């Protein structure tokens, strides 16, 4: 499917050492990042792998939750299960036809979706935590940062971080 009628966005939080998670969980508490995630994704389709869904534990409200899984028998109440990213994109367009479709993880899904994406909502976390799930920030070379905002560590945000919007030039 051509990207002309849709914007595929990765929404991802990455530490300075490329860590995005550990033991299938988020490894930081960033209240402002979670608010940003909710604001951006509400009313849209979100695409995730099954492990990411398991870490969340329930369908996220006010969104079409689309789970990509190789398990042909998987059924999850309140979610749509598909077996490829392309099927996920097609279903998202069918369900709500929104201009922006969000890919929310995990590492394998991000890697697969990067070639299709034309936007990245990146939270760069100023930390070097231990982890077992990674996203290589070097893959973002050639993307243009068009907006960014710094957030300082405080009682609700465990680390300093920057939320940026990156765009890919038209191919």
C-alpha angles and dihedrals in degrees: 000000000000119000093222095097097039140047114218111202130189112211108197143156115211131179122224089261091054094256116148101168151347130218089358093299140103110262100206141045112231110163095186091050091052090049090050091049092051093046093050099042103038110111092017138093116264122201122204143157121255093254090055089050090050090053091052091044099204141039111280110243124247092021138089102247110210118185123197112210137157088217104102091194097052115123122175120185112241093015138088115232120206133169105226139032091242090056089049092053092048092048092048090054091048094048100050111349089220119168092237128051116189126217107200104180169186120232097262093047091048091052092050094044097047092084090054098042124100097177134044124192097201127190107195106201115206096223141091104219126169113258148155101214120068144182116196107231089200087074087072095068108125094031117117121228106221099171136014139170129193122222121194124221111263140147092297099036117059096201141018110265144170125221112207138176114221125191130198118223114248111273 
